[in-house]
Amino acid sequence: MRKMAALAGVLAGALLLAGCTLNLPGVNVAPPGEPTSTVAATASATASVTPITTATLPQPTLTATTTPAPAGPPIEKLQAGLEITVRTIRMVDAASGWAIGGPATASDHILRTSDGGATWRDVSPPAAEQPGTRMTAVGAFRDSSTAWVAYSLASPGETPQVALIWRTQDGGATWTASAPLDINPLMGIYQPSHLLFVDADHGWLLVHAGAGMNHDYIAIYRSTDGGRQWSKIVDPFVTDNVQSCYKTGLLFTTPLEGWMTGDCGGVAPGVLFFHTPDGGETWDLVRLPPPPETPDLFERSDVACGADSLSFPDPQHGRMVVTCRMYNETPSPDVYYLYVSESSGRLWLPMSFPGERAVFLTPDLGWAVGPVVRRTSDGGNTWSEMGKVKWQGQFSFVSDTLGWAVSRAQEEYAFVATRNGGRDWTILKPETVAP
């Protein structure tokens, strides 16, 4: 139904054991008043959470005050004139943006463009490469100057000698390393998948730490000082209510309010969707209302539902895609729903959705991306077909017309751009310029 990260692929069979059930905790809080959104009348049930706005985040408790020297030579900067593969894209505006990529078999490099993606400068931090290994990176790119990057080993069965978060405030010209993260013990696996900052100080890192028996063991680290120090606030050996099933996304809208999406692959009914009111210290399962036309959808054992594409274009408006594979039919189709919140996540209501994933630039302006690219200008109530594509992609739009995508067909990547809102796509051949 959707691609898993490399970690989940190691034990994919174990994640889909037939006949197993999971007991997932839930939260059902009385909903607030009816929203003004046009989707309000379509729901026959509601799911709600009550945010906490007065809690105080504790300060990190890490004792390390100095960063040890890297355990090996830093990742070598790319030479000018080299054609590269872009694997992750985050454009800031029409000219400037960030990417993760490089030569096909090399370690990930952090790249920066100032000409709309035609050329890229290697601005990678001096992360150490362990001999005979390939490094992969995840990043949080706040603006054209500020970014954070976490590296790990490409092989999910290996852990780095030291885990650091790198920070730049000058577009990658210089980087500062954090204090080492506490990664012992993490079951011998350290695979970061999501790094994000909600402001200049408050950030989170989601790490996959092992898989098996319907579990995707995770750790979550938090920083409250701009990424200098990180404390482990979710431990796979301590926080047990979020360890079941694969986690597909992590997002925070304030230093306190956060959300985590997941996919149980049909092992457990319903949708894996968690909320935290205290910066990630505790998590509760949110029970979403089913679509009115299928009130038993989230109770059936022949349906596999998962959540992803979670976004908050602003702190009040949330958007999330729920995909359900209908195993009671042959072949088994995927049915898509767009869940919409107009109340900062307190209340989520379902709408029909053309699939497969969603990208929202504002609460009203968004794209449904799959074999057919569609666009909405009214928050998902109606969709206009823009064009057909033969690839999957990770998209980054900066306006209603201008966007980029990392397109992928099996193991082949291409970097493409549109100037008419997704109707037509042009292949770019990105090259490096001198550091």
Number of C-alpha atoms within 10 A of each C-alpha: 14 12 8 13 16 15 23 22 14 16 17 16 13 15 24 19 15 10 9 12 13 13 9 15 13 14 15 15 15 13 14 13 8 11 15 10 13 9 19 19 11 13 17 14 14 20 19 23 24 18 16 12 12 9 11 10 13 11 13 17 10 14 10 13 11 10 13 13 8 17 14 13 12 14 19 15 17 20 14 15 13 16 16 19 22 28 20 22 22 24 25 20 17 16 13 18 24 30 25 23 22 25 14 14 9 13 22 25 26 24 26 27 22 18 12 18 26 14 21 30 23 25 20 24 26 18 25 19 21 17 9 5 15 16 20 19 22 22 26 21 24 18 16 21 17 15 22 25 24 24 26 28 22 19 17 20 15 14 20 20 14 18 20 26 25 23 25 19 16 12 19 22 13 14 21 17 24 22 22 21 17 16 21 10 12 19 16 14 25 29 29 24 21 20 24 22 26 17 14 13 13 19 23 27 23 22 22 27 24 24 24 18 15 24 21 23 25 27 25 22 23 26 21 22 14 17 24 19 24 27 20 20 18 22 19 20 13 10 16 12 16 27 23 24 26 26 30 22 19 23 20 24 20 16 22 21 21 21 23 24 24 23 28 24 22 27 22 27 22 26 28 27 24 24 27 22 22 21 26 23 17 15 23 20 22 24 22 21 23 22 20 14 10 8 13 12 21 21 13 13 17 17 23 24 27 27 26 24 17 25 25 22 18 13 15 14 18 23 25 23 27 25 25 25 19 20 15 11 10 7 8 12 13 16 16 22 21 28 24 26 24 23 19 18 24 21 27 30 27 26 19 15 21 19 22 25 24 25 22 25 17 17 21 15 17 24 28 25 25 18 14 18 24 23 26 18 17 13 22 25 14 13 18 12 14 18 16 15 17 11 17 18 22 17 20 22 24 14 15 18 12 16 22 28 25 21 23 16 11 8 5 10 17 19 25 21 23 17 15 14 22 26 17 15 18 11 13 14 15 21 18 21 15 12 14
